[in-house]
Amino acid sequence: MDILISSGSTLIIMAALVGFFMAWGIGANDVANAMGTSVGSKALTIKQAIIIAMIFEFAGAYLAGGEVTSTIRKGIIDASYFVDSPELLVFGMISALFAAATWLLVASVLGWPVSTTHSIVGAIIGFAAIGVSPDTVAWGKVGGIVGSWVVTPLISGVIAFAIFNSAQKLIFDTENPLKQAKRYVPFYMFLAGFVLALVTIKKGLKHIGLDIGSTEGYIYAIIVALVVAVIGKVFISRLKFDEKAAKKTHYANVEKVFAILMIVTACCMAFAHGSNDVANAIGPLAAVESIISNEGQIAKKAAIAWWILPLGGFGIVAGLALFGHKVIATIGNGITHLTPSRGFAAELAAACTVVIASGTGLPISTTQTLVGAVLGVGMARGIAAINLGVVRNIVISWVITLPIGAGLSIIFFWILKASFT
């Protein structure tokens, strides 16, 4: 306890630095979830994608990143074990941030899309189980996270497969793809508007005190979806294309329509991602700041200091601008060849999975959701359309994320503990 009084300012500065480093890692690695498919399908250039993501990720993180956050993300550890020695929780949270951020840096350099949530959870498990006691960890929740490695990509993959196949049958495999696109694309726009409005309501707005109930949320989402569909219908009906042109030209024109949809889905997913995943960086940082400010008292919920959210937002933007392109390339080009219609199917499937997970409480990784969706689109064209070497590397990186995060966290925890005690 004396350490928190004598070295409190030093520990907060250290936590702020590693918190920024963690947010940087989230920007460098996780933002590919929102932008990879748009770039891979040529709906956006890499430069446009980074500018759009910078705006919407920062807006999501800053506006909807949470006035109050759980001090221990996902309820992975029991805080009661730290009541008599709160400095151990402070050392642990700083170590966890540093460990997760280090792994995200390595993964980003290699172009591997790994889960930032699983990185920080693995790091928290590591210092708590080895540095304090195995009893501090809620092992049942850890089992749920490991199970999500299979369940999450499977759900999004199946949904992406279904959306892509429906577009093929209703639009692309017909005599007049352009005419069919004018008929059916508004329905896809309705679905996209509905799902993305739900994602924003469930994942974003709840953080800024807008406690919208489930029924109200669905009503608002339907209204947004109808507006989007009507605007889409008007826009598409005004498009003038040569009906007598070759079928290949029709395909290209239909893809242009899906490219516009992709930009909308990318903006919404970036906002939802920023609002949700910034907590992986600011949650442990807020915990450290709260414990030190309250002289060792551990609260289940901590009000976030004014400087923490902007720090997280700027960190995400810095990481994205400097390093985001590597993971964007893996998601967009490495797994399978994407066109705007395929990218749209993947993005929409990922958004659907996020909504399903929010409703059921399934622990979810946005990275695994999107990779699963891209795989689903690839599978719709046959196994030969998928780069199995890239997929193997991605799966290996997922499996080793928890143990590497845990191992690094234990090392950093022991170093910190030895330095201050």
Sequence and secondary structure as in RCSB ss.txt:
>XXXX:A:sequence
MDILISSGSTLIIMAALVGFFMAWGIGANDVANAMGTSVGSKALTIKQAIIIAMIFEFAGAYLAGGEVTSTIRKG
IIDASYFVDSPELLVFGMISALFAAATWLLVASVLGWPVSTTHSIVGAIIGFAAIGVSPDTVAWGKVGGIVGSWV
VTPLISGVIAFAIFNSAQKLIFDTENPLKQAKRYVPFYMFLAGFVLALVTIKKGLKHIGLDIGSTEGYIYAIIVA
LVVAVIGKVFISRLKFDEKAAKKTHYANVEKVFAILMIVTACCMAFAHGSNDVANAIGPLAAVESIISNEGQIAK
KAAIAWWILPLGGFGIVAGLALFGHKVIATIGNGITHLTPSRGFAAELAAACTVVIASGTGLPISTTQTLVGAVL
GVGMARGIAAINLGVVRNIVISWVITLPIGAGLSIIFFWILKASFT
>XXXX:A:secstr
 HHHHHSHHHHHHHHHHHHHHHHHHHHHHHTHHHHHHHHHTTSS HHHHHHHHHHHHHHHHHHHS SEEESSGGG
 B GGGGSS HHHHHHHHHHHHHHHHHHHHHHHHHT    HHHHHHHHHHHIIIIII GGGB HHHHHHHHHHHH
HHHHHHHHHHHHHHHHHIIIIITSS HHHHHHHHHHHHHHHHHHHHHHHIIIIIGGGGT    HHHHHHHHHHHH
HHHHHHHHHHHHH    TTS HHHHHHHHHHHHHHHHHHHHHHHHHHHHHHHTHHHHHHHHHHHHHHHTTT   S
EEE  TTHHHHHHHHHHHHHHHHHHHHHHIIIIISB   HHHHHHHHHHHHHHHHHHHHHT    HHHHHHHHHH
HHHHHT GGGB HHHHHHHHHHHHHHHHHHHHHHHHHHHHHHHHH 
